[in-house]
């Protein structure tokens, strides 16, 4: 309907209407669902002008009609993909700015003129923002048809790109506000910009042929299992292999390149192949989630094995809908790329998808659009003010949320919706990502305080806690000991009482490493792994911690836990009790029962011990009403490790586990432990940890000896500086004290009382001290000359020779490298930025080796990364690697581009390492908030599910 200022009449007849249908430039999914709506409009006798950037065959292969007009114009860009599975958030905003913001005035002028030239009766948008504004300027009503809007999708992206792009979100929302109403599709996101909403069934394309007809045409019998590979284009450089499929299976490949060679059990489909028929003829689908794939998989009851895409915010809502109707199986990306498909495919064909809703959304939407163009007003479904406000709050929440976490409807939003009795009309608002497990856990336990926050490890821990008493006779347990331990754990708690649950992650040392004990700035990322580990039981009398009226000394406690090697691990847990007693004067009157479940693998240089300490002390503090800041808790946990366990570590591990934030590097100056900020990990950069398989221990002799060497070096530097300051004779460097540069005397004086090696700059070290330090020194000689090295957690062995120069030099240069690394992370995106970051990692790695903290395995991994980086193919996307933590084995940290090619190269490194050593290294990925951010849970077993 055209709105005329001089009258209320309409220019459209009921028999012949003109629709202008704008289609977003993001992918084919929008175009394919538009086809179904357009088809019904044309069948009703109307003209439809489609404005799109998609290929014409997408429309003309399904609609052959002179009433269909295709206008190839791109007015938005959607989400820019770095590869088939990763969205580049910053590039998306920048491209949208170039495509739709900068030329906005000319776009509006052109579109208004064009709409008037075709005499459009209604503008339809899926879901191009500027189309709504152009319609308003042309005096034409407009309607949007979609399951998401770009203001919500881009809301997270501005968190990554900075405030200068924030105006894009509000401009898009303002454009949408000109829309008459929204025809909302199932699996929708919050869309607060729209005033009125009409929900319709799934929009899916119709089937042309039966399953039997398609299989007959392809020459495939019913006895053959068929999977359709539907990624909308294959990941670059991906080679499919025959062994990826189980025996007796065939795979239909969509979007394969003309030059791509496929194994005999993979079938290349034509570019214009009609995928709905092929999907209906298949037994399952493997692909990435989008509206088209999910809606058609549900409609045809086709099990869907899906791989997540990074940073595409529509996905969680569609995924929840797919899983709600029991139609989805998630495959991890590594298994996709390495061909570990069999268990996922076999699981998929066992599913029974149960979607029974309507699939005629295209017809319903077309009818609504026709009636709107004629003049009908849809106001009966107008959203309440409260409902629209909550959608707006969701958008605001999205703008402020931590980048990198999956998008979920916050719990308070769903609760408020239920309390007000407002139904969303879609199961997606009622189901969170881990809804099944979360609901199951809340059935077992009443959560009195805190929020599991959707973390799978926390939810699974609560589930395992609830199942402790269940030991099935048919359960396949490798060892009877595990059953005994499970029974023992079940008897730990009085299930009538409240239980406190805390959580702490491990950490990946990106830069800083062993320099933390010398006061360096360090950068750490906290993470959670997918491995699980269970230790044996341990019990002791709390009275054993008392020595008369006072807590026992740390030295006695160290000997207490060391007397039985099989239970020495308990020092990390029970040691937190003694530290709280000693440092804070806490007295525990009642017994304490603690169950520890660690998912951080031991001996890999990723701070498994710190995670256990921080989680244990956090739980104790919560249970006893102690208010301890995350920083102070980390320092207390360091005392556990230094004095009770006997490991001379710095504080960075505990600080990261306690104070870390998801998808951010924790920057801190270890003097003794001051957090100087959180550094965002840019979206184009990614870190991996690769396990060398060589067990690492900060309690080992190598780490301790290097620490002693560093403290020896500091003592010598202070002695040299004192001599230089006190003597008026020529200094050791050959310069006279009077001839030092301005401020030189003050610097020498400060260096004479140097608290931390990292406070000495590299140029000062080279100018005055480097040549004066011995390469090594016997402990006995050092003690004779200097008496003590002033480190309270290590003891010099008089008979041992300690390296001094390399051990002292490392923290001085490492502090400079970390500062440079931190600055580079905020610099402009470029290959030079990544190359420089990688070079700093390499320098750190070889500095470790110079200290004697390298290993064959970690050196091999670093060389494999270098080989990949400098390969002749010139497609390397990895830029650097370094050994982490205390060195002498453990894990290597790798930096590279956040893209699919990098994941492929990491997998290739895994395989090359296995070929050379026989060991397939585990790869650590992801990020997790620290214990301070998580807080704690207080739970109570529900009466109906108590242990009996």
N, C-alpha and C positions, 0 to 999 in steps of 0.2 A: 504494500500500500504506500502510495506517495502522499506526503503531507503537503497540502497547499495552504498558504497563508490566507488566501481570499475565501476559501470554502472548506467544508468538512467532507467533501466528496472524495471518491476514489477513482483512480484512472485505470485500475485493473478490472478486467472482466473475470468472472468465475471460471470461464473456459480457457482463458489464455493469459498466463502470468509470466513475468520475466524476473528471473532470480539471478543475482550476482553472488557467486559462491567462492569465497576466498579460502585457500588451503595453505596452511603453514608449510614452510620450507623444510621442516624437520622430518626426514625419512619418508618411506612409502606408506607407513601405517595409516596416517591421516588421509592420504589420497585414496587408499583402498576402502576405507569406511565411508568416505564422501561419495564414492562410486555408487554405493548401495542407496544412499539417500537421493542422489541425483537421478538414479535409474527410475525410482518411483515418481519423482517429480515429472520426468519426461513422459512416463507412461500415463500420467494424468493430463498430458497435453500441454505442458508448459515449456518455455525456453529456459535453459540454464547456461549461464556464462561462467565457466570455471577459471579462476585466476590462480595459477599454480606454477611451481618450478619443477614439478614432477614430469617424467616422460609422458608423452601423449598416449602411448600404448596402454598405460595403466587404466585410462578411461575408455579409450576406443575399442579395446579388446572385449570389453563387457557391454559397452553401449554403442550401437551403430545407429545413429539418428541425426538428422539434420537440425534437430533442436538442441544439440550439444555443441557448445562453442568453447574452444580452449584458448585462453590468453596466457602466454608464457611470460609471467612477471613474478619476481621474487621480492616480497615486501617484508619478510622477516627471515631469520636464519636458524631458529631453533637452538639446539645445543650442538656446538662444534665438537666432533669426536676426534681425539688424538689417534685412536685406532678403533677396532670393532667393539671394544669393551670398555673404553675409557673416554669420559667427557672432559674436555679442557674448559674449565670454568671461566678462567680469565679470557681465553680466546673467544668464548661464546659471547661474553659481554662486549668485548671490543668489536666483534663482527656485527653484533646487533646495533651497536652505536653507528658503525659505518653504513650498515644496510638501511636502518630505519630511523635513526635519530638525526644524524647530520643532514640527510636530504629530506627531512620530514615535510618542510614547507612545499617543496616541489612535488612530493608524493601526494600530499593532500590535494593540491591543485589539479594534478593529473587525474587522480581517482574521482574527484567530484565531477570533473568534466566528462570522464568516461561513463560514470554511472548515469549521468543525465543523458548522454548520447544513446545509451541502450534502453533508456526509459525503464530502469529497474524498479520493480514493485517491492522487492525485499532484498536486503543484503544479508547473507549468511556467512558466518566466519567460523572456521575450524583451524586454528583459533588465532587468526592474525589480528593483533591489537588495533593497528591503524585503520583497518577496514571499518570498525565501529565508529571511529571518529569521522572518517570520510563520509559514511552514511549519514551521520548527524548533520555534517556541513552541507550535504546535498539534500537534506530534508526527507530522508528515507528511513524507515524503520529498519532495525537490524536485530538479528538473533544469533547467538553463538551455540554451537553444537560441539561438546567436548567432554572429556573426563578430567582435564587439568587446564590451568591457565598459566601463561608465562610469568605473571607476577610472582606466583608461588615458586615456580621452578627457579627463576633467577634470584629469588630472595637469599638463598644460600650463597649463590655465586658472588654477590656483592661483599659477603664476609671475606671472601678470598681476594677480591680485586680492590677493595678499599672504598671509602665513602664517596669518592668522586664518581662512582658508577651507581650509587644508590638511587639517584634520580630516575634511572631507567625503570626501576620497579614501580615507582609511583606514577610515572608517565603511562606505563602499560596499564596499571590499574585504573587510571583516569580514562584511558581510551575504552576499556571494557565497560566502564560505568555508563557510557552512552548506549549500550546494548539494551534492547527492550526486555529480554529475559534470556535465560540459559536453558537449553535442552541438555540435561546432564546425563552422561553415560555411566554405567556401573563401573566400580573401581576408581571412583573419583577422589581427587585431592580437595582440601579446603579451597574455596574460591570466593573470597569475601567481596570482590568487586561487583558481583552481579546482584541485582535487587530481587529478581524473581527467578524461580527455578521450577522446571518440570522434569521429572525423572522418567526415562524411557528404558526399555529392555536393551539387551546387547544388540549392537549393530554388527551384523556379520554378512559376508557375501554368501549367496546361494550356491548350492552344488549343481553342477551341470551333468555329472555322470556318477554312477554308483561305484562303490568300492570294487565290486566284481568287474565292472567295465574297465576301470582304470588299471587294475592289475592284469587283466587280459591284454590290454593294449601294450603294457610294459613287459609282458611275458613273464610275470611273477606269479607263482602259485600261492594258494592260501597257506601252504605249509611253511612259507618263508616269512620270517619276521622282518618287518620293514620299518626303518627309522628315517624320518625326513630331517635333514640338517638345514636349519633355517636361521641364518645369522644376518641376512640382508647384505651379504658380502663377506668373504672370508678374511680372517686376520692375515696381514701381510707376512709372506714368508712361511706360511703354515703348510706343512706337507702332511697330507692324510696318508695313513698306512693301513695295510690290510689287517694287521693284528689288532687294530683299534676295535673291531667289531667281534662279537661272539660268533662262534661257528653257526652257520645257517642263517646269518643276518645279511641284509642288504641295506645300503644307505643311499637315499636320494639327496643330491647336493644342490641346493639353491644358490644362485649367485656365484658359481665357480667361474673363474676367468677362462677365456678361450684357450690360453696357453697352458692351463693347469692340467697336469697329468694325474689321473686318478687310478687307484688300485682296482682290481677286477670286481671287488665287492662294493664299490662306490659308483653311483650312476650320476652323470652330469645332466642337469636339467636345462632346458632352453631358458633364455633370459625372460621370455614372456610366458613361461609355463604358468598355468592357472593353479596356484598353490592350494586353494580350498579343496579341490577334488583330490589332489595328491595327499593332503593331510588326512582326509577322510579315509583314504585307502591305506594309510600307514598304521602301525601299531603303537608308535610313540613319536614324539618330536624332540629334537635337541636344538636349542637355540637360546636367544636372549629375549628377555621380557619386553614386550611392547603391547599396546592396546590390541593391535591386529592379531598377534600370535596368541595372546591370552584369550581373547574373546572367541576366536575360532576354535582353539583347543577345547574350551569349555563347551561350545556349541556342539562340536562333533564328538565330545567325550573322549578326546585324545590325550593320554598322559603326556605331560610336558616336563622334560628334563631341561632345566634352565641354569644358565651361568649369569651371575650378577654383573651389572655394569657399574663402574665407579661414577658416582656423582650425578646419576640421572634420577631426579627426585620423584618422578612419577612411579618409578619401579616398585617401591615397597607397598604401595596401595594396591597395585595390580597383583603383586606377589601374594599379598594377604588374601585377596579374593580367590586366586588360584588355589591356594592351600586350604582355604575355607571349604571349597568344594572338592577337596581331596584329589586334585588333579596335577600336583606339582612335586618334583623331586629336584633338590638343589645339587648341582655338581660344582665342586671347587675348581677354580680356574686352572690350577696346576694339573689336575686330572684331565681336563679338557685338552690341554696342550700336549701332554705326554701320552694320551691315548688310553688312559685308564677308565674306559667307558663301561666295561661289562657290568659291574655291580649296579651302576645307575640305570642302565637299560633294563636289566632284569628286575630291578625294583619297580621301575615305571610300569612294566606290563602287568605287574601284580595289582596296580591301583584300580579302583573302581570310581572314576569321576562321577559326581552326583549332581551336577548342575541340571535343574529341571525348569529353570526360568525361561522367559521369552527370548526369542532370538530374532524378532521382527522389529527391532529398534529402528531400522532404516525406513520401513513403511510407516511406523508410528510418527517418526520425526518429520517425514515428508508431509503427512497429513496436517501436523501442527503448523508447519511452515506455510502450507497452502492456505489454511484458515487465517493465519496471521496476515498474509499478504492481502487477503480479501478484506480484512478489517477487524477480525476478532481480537479482543483483548484478553490475555491470560493473566488474571490477577488473583485468582482464587488460591493459588499456591504460593502467595507472597510469603517470604521468610519473615519470621518475627524479628523484632529489633534485637532481642537477646541472642537469637541464633546467628544473625549477621555479625553481631559484636564478637561472638565466640570465634567465628571464622576469621575475623579481623585480628583477634588476639593470636590465633594460630599463625597468621602471617607475621605478626610482630615477633612472636616466639621464634619463628623461622629466621627472621633477620638477626636475632641475637644469639642463636644457638651456636654450639661449638662446631666448627667445620669438620667434615669427614665422617660424622656419625650418621647412621641411617636415619631417614626421616620417619618418625612415628607420631601418631596423635598422642600428645601428653596425657597421662592418666587422669589429671584433673579435668581435662576437657571432656573425656568420655564420661566421667563421673557426673559432671555438671549436666551433661546432655541427658543422662538417665534420670537424674533427680528432677529435671524439669519436664520429663515425659515427652521429650521431642525425639522422634525416630528419624534417623538419618536416611532411611529408605535403602540402605546398602549395608551388607555385612562388613564392609571394609572399615567402617568407623568403629565397629565393635571388636575387631580382632587386631591385636598388635602382632609384631613380627614373631614373637615367641609366645603367642597367645595360648597355644595348647599347653605348653609346659608351664607358663605362668599361671594359668587357671588351675592346672593340676597341683602346683605348689601351694596356691592359696586354698585349695581344698584340703590339703594336708596340714597347713600351718596358718594361724592367724598372724598377720604381720602387724605388730603393735607400734613399730617405729621403723622409719626408713623406707627405702624403695630399691628393689633389685635392679632397677634401671634397664631392664631388658638384657643384661649381660648373660650370655648362654652359660658361662662357667658358674655364675652364682645360682642361676635357676637349676642347673643340673646338680649342683652341690646340695641345694635344698631338697631336690627330688631324691638324691641318693641318701640323704639324711632320713627322709621319710620311709625309705625302703630297707633300712638297716636290719630290721627284724625279719625280713623275708629272705630266706635261703632255700630256694627251690631244690628239691631232690634231683630234678633233671637238669639243673644249671651246670653248664660246662665251665668249670673253674680249673685252670691249669694246676693249681696246687691247693691241697686241703688247708694249708696255712692261711690262705686268703679267706677261707670261710671262717676259720677260727678268729682271725683278726676282725672280720666283719661282726661276728657275734660279740667279741670283746668291745668293739666300738658301740654296738647297740646298748650295752650295759653301762656306758659312761654316764648317761644322763638320767635324771629324774624327769620323765616326760610330762609331769604335772607342772613343772616350773618353767620360767622364761629362759630362753636360749638366746645368746648374743652371737651374731655372725659378722665378721669383718673380712675385708678382701684387700689384697695388695698385689700389685703386678711386679714382674721382673723388670729389667731395664736393658736397653741396648746402648752401649757406650759409643756415641758418635765421635766425639772429640774430647780430650782431656785425660781420660784413662788414669794411669797410675800417678799423674801429676796432682791428683786431688790432695794427697798427703803433703804436698809442697805448696798448697795455697792457690792452685791454679783456678782460672775460670774453666768450667767444664760444661759440655752440652750432652744431655742424655735424653733418650726417649723411653717412656715406660710402655710396656706391651704385655699382652697375655698370649700364651701359646695354646695349641690344641692338644698337647700331650697331657697325660695324667700319671700320677705317681702316688703310691701309698707307702708309708713307712710303718714299722712295727710299733706295738704299743709300749708305753713307758709309764711307770708310776713311781712316786716317791712321797715321803711324808714331808709336809711343809715345815715341820719342826726341824728337819735336817738342814734347812737354810739358816737356822739360828745358831749363833755361837754365844751361849749365855743369853744376855738380854739384847744383844745386837746381831744384825745380819752377819753371816759369815763373810770373810774376805773374798774378793774376786779370785785371788790366787788359790784359795782352798776350793772354791767352786769349780775352778778349772780342773783341778786334780780330781774332784768328785766325779765329774762327767767323763773324764778321760780314762777312768779305771776300767770301764767296760767298753771296748771299741765298738761293739755292736749297738750301743745305745748312746754313743757320743753325740749323735745328731740332736738328742733331746736338749743339749745346751742352748741351741738356737731358740727353742720354745720356752723351756722352764727358766732359762737364763733371764728372760724378760721379767719374771716374777722377782728375782733377786735384785735386779737393777731398780725396779720400782720401789722395792723395800729400802734399798741403800740410798738412792738419790732423792726420792720424794718422801721417805719416811712412811710409806704405806704399810699397813699390817693387814694380812689376810686372815680373818678369823675362821672362815668356813673353808671347806674343801673346794678345790677347783678341778673341773673336768673339761678338758680341751680336746677337740677332734681337729686334726690338721690334714687338709687335703691340698697338695701342691700340684699345680699344672705347669710349673716352671722347671724345666729339666735341669738336673744337677751337673755341675762340672763343665758347663758350656760357656762360662764367662758372661752369663746374663743375669747374675745376682739372684739366684735361687735362695740363697741364705738370707739376703736382705728382705726378700718378699715374705719369707716365713716369719722373720723377726717382727717386721712391721705389722703384719696381719695379726700375729699373736698378741703383741702389745696393744694394738688397737682394740681387739676383742676384750682383753683384760680391763683396759681403761673404760670401755663402755659398760661392762658388767658391774664395775665398782664405782661408777659415777665420777670418774676422774676426767677433768677437762685439761687436755694436753694438746697444744698446737701441733700441727703436722711437722713443723721444723724441730720443735723440742723432742717430739717423739722419735724423729730420725736420729737425733744426737744421742738419745738414750739407747736406741737400738745399736748404734755404733759401739757403745760401751759393751753391749752383750758380745758383739763379734770380737772386739779388741781384747777384752779382759777375761771373759768367761770361755768363749770358744778358743781364743788365742790366735785369731787371724789378724795380722796388722794392716787391715784395710783402711782406706780413707773413708770419707763420709758420703761420697756421691751416690753410692748404691742405695743406702737407706733414704737419702733425701729424695731421690727420684721415685722410689717406691712409695714414699709417703706424700710427696708434694707434686708429683707429675700431673700433667694434663694430657688428654687424648690429642693426638696429632700435633703436638707442640714439643719443641725441645726445651728442656728445663736448663736455663743458664744460671749457674751459681758460682760464686767465689768461695772456695773452701778455706776461709780464714775466720772462724772455723767452718761456718756453713751459712753463707748469706745468698739468698736467691736474688738475682739481679733482673730477673724477668723471664717471660716465656716467649720463645721465638717460634712464630708460625712456620711450619714446613710448607713452602710454596707448593701449589698444586702440581707443578710440572716436575717436582723432585720427589724421589722415593728412596727409602732406605730399606735394605735387607740385612738380615743376619744369617750367615752360613756357618753351620757347625762343622768343625774340622774332624770331629770324632776323637780328638785327643783331650783327655780329661784335664781340666785346669783347676787349680786350687790356690786361693790367695794365702792359704796357710802353708803353702809349699816353701821350700828353702830359697828358690830363685827370687820370688817376689820379695821376701823378707830381706834378702841380701842386697837387692837393688835399693830397697827403701833405706837400709842402713847406709849404703854408699852415698845416697843423696843427702842424708843428714850429716854424714862425714864431710861431704863437699861444702855444705852450708857452714859448718863449723870452721872449716879452713878459710872460706871466703871472708867470714867475719873476722878471723884472726889476721888475714892479710890486710883487710880494710882498716882494722885498728892500728896496725903497724904504720900504714900509709898516713893515717890521720895524725898519729902521735909524733912521728919522726919528722924533723925538718930536713933530713938528708934526702937525696934523690930516692924516689919511690921504686918499688920493684919493677915498674914498667919502664923505668929509665927517665921518667919525667919528674921535675921538682914540684913539690906540693904547691909552691907559690905560682907555678906556671900553669896550673890546671885552669880550664875554662871557667867562666863565670858560673857560680853555683856548684863547682866541682867539689869544694871542701864540704859543703852541706851534703852532697850525694855520698861522699866517702864516709862521712859521719853516720848517715842513715844506714849504709851498707855494713858498717861495723856492728850494728844491732839488728841485722836482718832477721825478721821473724819467719819469712817464707821465701824460698828460692824464687818463686814466681813473681815476687816483687822486684827482682833484678832483671832489667831489660837485656835482651840479647847483645846489643851493641856495648853496653857496659861490661857485660861478662867477657866479651871478646877483647875489649880494650885493656882490661886490668887483671882479669883472673884466669882466663882459659889456659894460658901457658904456665901458670903457677900451680895448677892442681896436678897431682900425680895420677897416672892412669889407673893405678890400683894401690892398695896399702894393706899390710897385714894388721889385723885387729889389735894385736899386742903393741905394735909401734904407734898406732893411732892413740891408744889409751895412755901410753907413756907420755905422749906429747900434748894431747888435748884433754885427757881425763874422761870426758863423756861426750856423747854425740847429741844429747838432749832430746831423745825420743823416748817417750814413756812406754811405748808398746813393743819395742824391740830391744834385744840384748846383743851386744857385740861378742862374738866368739874370738878370743885372743888368737887362736890358732888358724883362723880362716882369713884368706885374702879377699878383700872386697874391691870391686870396681868402683872408682870414684868419678872420673871425668865424665863418662857416658851417663852415669846415674844422676849426676848433678846437672849436666847440660840438658837432659831431656825435659824436665819440668820448666826450665827457663824458656826454651824454644817452644814447648807445647803450649804454654800460656799465650804466646804471641800467635801461634797457629790457630788456637781456638778463637781469639778475638777477630782474626782475619776471617775465619770460617763464619762466625756470627754476622759480620758485616756483609759478607758475600751473599748470605741467604736473603738479605733485603735489597740486593742490587737488582738491576734490570735483568730480565730473563734473556739468556743467550747461551750459546755453546761455550763461550769463553768463561761464563760464570760456572758452569758445570765442570769444565776442565780445571779451573782453579780450585774448586772444592775438592775434586778428585786428587789433585796434586797434593793438597794439604793432608789428605788421608794417607797417601803413599809415604809422604815424609814422616808422618807419625809412625807408620808401620815399621819403617827401617830404623827409626830411632829406638823403638822397642827392641829390635834385633841387636842394635849396638849395645844395649843394656844387658843383653843375654836373655831376653824374655821372648824371643821368637820360638818357632817350632817348624819342623818340616811341613806339617799339614797346613798351618796357616800361611806359610810362605808360598806353598803350592797354590792355594786358593787366590792369594794376591796376584800371583803370576798369571793364573788363568783369567782373572779379570783384566789384567793388562793386555793379554793376548787377544781377548775379545774386543777390547777398546781399540786396539791398533791393527785389527784384521784388515786384509786387503779389500774386503768387500765394502769397506767404508760405511757400514751401517751399524757400527757399535753405538750402543746407547747407555753403556756402563762407563763410569768415569774414574772410579777410584775405590780402594779397599784398604782396610787396616785391621790388625789384630785388636781385640777389645779387652776391657777389664784388666785383670792382673797378668795377662799374657801367658806364655808357656803352654800354648794350646788354646782350647776353647773355640770361640766364635770370631769370625771375621765380619766386620761391618762393610757393606758395599753401598755406594751412592750412584744413582743413575736417573735417567728420565723416567717419569711416571707414565709408562706406556706398555702396550702388550709386547713389543719387541724386547724390552728389558726383561720381562718375565720369561720370555723364551730363552734369552741368553743366560739367565740365572739357572734355568733348567738344564741348559747345555753344559754349564759349568759343573752342575751336580753330576751329570753323566760322565764328564771327562775325569772328574775327581774319583768317581767310583771305578772307572776303567783303570786308573793308575794305582788306586789304593785298595780297592775291594770294598770300600765303605761309601754308602750313599748318604751324603750329608743332609741333615734336616735344615729347612729354610724357615727363618722366623720372619713374620710379616705382621703388620697391623699395629694398633696403638690402643692404649687403655688409660683411664684416669687413675691417679694415685689413691692411696687409702684415705687421705684427707678429703678428697673430693667425693669419694663414695660414702664416707661416713660409716654407719653400721646399721644392721637390722636387729630388731628385737622381736622374736617370734615365740609363739606358743602352739603346741600341738593341739589341734582341734579334737574335741571329745569323741567325735565319730570315727577318728582315725588314729587313736592312741595305740601304742604298742601293747600287745597282750602276751 
